Amino acid sequence: MNASLTRRAAIASALATAIPVSAAAESSSPIARTRLGRLRGASEGGVLSFKGVRYGAPPQRFAAPQPAPAWRGVRDALAFGAASPQRAQTIEPQSEDCLFLNIWTPSLSGRRPVLVYIHGGAYANGSGAAPETDGARLSAYGDVVVLTLNHRLNVFGYGFFPGHGFADSGNAGQLDLILALEWVRDHIAAFGGDPDCVTVFGQSGGGAKIATLMAMPAARGLFHRAFTMSGQQVTASGPLNATRRAESFIEALGGANRLGWAPVSDLIAAMAPTDPVFGYGSLYFGPVLDQRHLLRHPFYPDAAPQSLSIPMMIGNTRDETRGFVGADRALFSMSWEELPARLSSGMRVDILPSHVIETYQRLYPGISASDLYFAATTASRSWRGAVIELEERAKAGAPAFAYQLDWRCPREGGIFGAPHTLDIPLMFGNLAESEWIGARTPEAEAVSRTMMEALLAFARSGDPGWAPYTLETRATMLFDTQSQLAHDPRKAERELFNAVPYVQPGT
């Protein structure tokens, strides 16, 4: 057995026993020497970690971020930094001063591929400290540098207030991400990373943020591969819709004069009004076509030309909307009489529910009303956006690869299928931390290793190991206990929803 295979076998054994391994052992208090100053990290089972590393100065509200200042001496990087203010609870404290990142690396020496993970939670919630996205296991398994980060979210990162003196609002959260990638370019070599081999990957809202970065001039050259998981951004929010939302927010806040100084709690409360564009849900905030930082839509009318040379992986889970059930367990037992009304709101496209029902019943004889609902809402929403992005890349001759996660998670006997967010713990190898998996079973380990290998191969070479997506073949890797390459999976479902216009949610 050669050295490479020996190391893989050791890593597989370590994964099974939940003990990460690394190529090199270092001090329990490693010191990284960046251009700004020295950072003290920790050694966790052989993987070095640096948490709560400041990549930006404390930001001014709604303004473009500024680089972190230099410091003297050694600064501890042992605990996660603050998350952006949000309605959701986070492991870290929350603060407007939230421009922090976290690094896991096998060693401070060498030049390894760098994987920068951008968290999901739409543009509203989330952080880089979730247990599912702890980077130690992926770093050890792949001998790579893994990085997660926090940035401004919701109204703090995407509220659109240029008429009130905040010229960079609307895309401040995206500018945070660009600043973080500039930090990676300038400092990641101090952590054993290769600044010329940077992959951005992200799930749900994280994938959408990446798609948006691919159309932002300031992000040009800062990453070399893009890997999106159940997250698309075909179009950004138009400035007029963004203004309508801003006006609703200002009214709830009590006036535009309060934008710059009102307490954080007041801004969070002012996001509660019903969204004036959707007509349901609270106010949506996302990237804006502001003609300042975002000059065009990411994938309309075509794939952004500036990023056509960047290999891109675009994936989804087979049963995305089963991950959105929440407390509404009636979705698992709905009647045929209830189905049309449920589909009307759940599909997010303007198509006759009766036509959709008739088509699915013809395609899948014996399908239940519940299974039809989940299949149709998945196919018409995030998967539809993924297909559009893949098609636009294929039309342009740009390298694009597709995957679909088919593996049914074990939770509650498998009733959730392959839901939204299931690919996160599988890609990171953090199976026990997942609400869908919950344990390191041999089956879950096997699927996880296959997906991690694809991510790592893509990060190293821009090729995950299967054919690219073209309009002729639509090659798609189906991840399962026995993964296989398929051509145009769910073709009939794709053709059904291609007959009606797609409108990016939130835009």
Secondary structure, 3 states (H helix, E strand, C coil): CCHHHHHHHHHHHHHHCCCCCCCCCCCCCCEEECCCCEEECEEECCEEEEEEEECECCCCCCCCCCECCCCCCEEECECCCCECCCCCCCCCCECCCCCEEEEEECCCCCCEEEEEEECCCCCCCCCCCCHHHCCHHHHHHHCCEEEEECCCCHHHHHCCCHHHCCCCCCCHHHHHHHHHHHHHHHHHHHHCEEEEEEEEEEECHHHHHHHHHCCCHHHCCCCCEEEEECCCCCCCECHHHHHHHHHHHHHHHCCHHHCCCCCHHHHHHCCCCECCCCCCCECCCCCECCCCCCCCCCCCCCCCHHHCCCCEEEEEECCHHHHHCCCCHHHHHCCCCCHHHHHHHHCCCCCCHHHHHHHHHHHCCCCCHHHHHHHHHHHHCHHHHHHHHHHHHHHCCCCEEEEEECCCCCHHHHCCCCCCCCHHHHHHCCCCCCCCCCCCCHHHHHHHHHHHHHHHHHHHHCCCCCCCCCCCCCEEEEECCCCEEEECCCHHHHHHHHCCCCCCCCC
